[in-house]
Amino acid sequence: MLIETLILAFFISLIWGGKLIRMSELVLREFWLIPLALLIQSSVYWAAVRGMGLCPSWLSPVLDTGSYFLLLIFTLRNSSLPGMRWLALGISFNTLVIASNGGIMPVDPLFLSETSRKALLAGQGTHGLMTSTTHLSYLADRFYLDILGMDKQLFSVGDSFIDIGIFLLVFRTMTKKQPIRKSTNGSINE
């Protein structure tokens, strides 16, 4: 739902009088941590889906969980920006549930198709079926949203906080008021 949240944030910000150019003023410290974390997550996912045993069985869960710690470090380095505390909270929740379940994000099977259930039972990907042995199941992907024209969306409490944080970051950045300054000829510029 991250892409949908970004689109909504841009759209509402523009309606609210925000300016897209203000996004270029956003300074993110340690931004390189985001692509690094996404690269790690993509690699772990790709190896899991392909069933490739390229490394010891304990390494994939460590790498996947570690990638979330990289994202946490990023949010903490940027905590003064709007929405970053929400992002940090959401990433913390997702990190907790993934770490406590061996590097796997549990998914409530109630909303999954039979094909998806079978794939998760076979251990494909970085998600797994929620069972009675799932730790912190209340933080897992257990909520469902059916958006018209899009695939079904399963999400967690952490994902919700991440979406709130992203929305606030974009909205407050685009709609922030520029300081009023006086030009040399006496007119007021915004």
Secondary structure as GFF3:
##gff-version 3
##sequence-region A 1 190
A	DSSP	alpha_helix	2	15	.	.	.	ID=ss1
A	DSSP	three_ten_helix	20	25	.	.	.	ID=ss2
A	DSSP	alpha_helix	33	50	.	.	.	ID=ss3
A	DSSP	alpha_helix	59	77	.	.	.	ID=ss4
A	DSSP	alpha_helix	84	100	.	.	.	ID=ss5
A	DSSP	beta_strand	105	107	.	.	.	ID=ss6
A	DSSP	three_ten_helix	109	111	.	.	.	ID=ss7
A	DSSP	alpha_helix	114	121	.	.	.	ID=ss8
A	DSSP	beta_strand	127	129	.	.	.	ID=ss9
A	DSSP	three_ten_helix	137	139	.	.	.	ID=ss10
A	DSSP	beta_strand	143	146	.	.	.	ID=ss11
A	DSSP	beta_strand	152	155	.	.	.	ID=ss12
A	DSSP	alpha_helix	157	175	.	.	.	ID=ss13
A	DSSP	beta_strand	181	182	.	.	.	ID=ss14
A	DSSP	beta_strand	188	189	.	.	.	ID=ss15
###
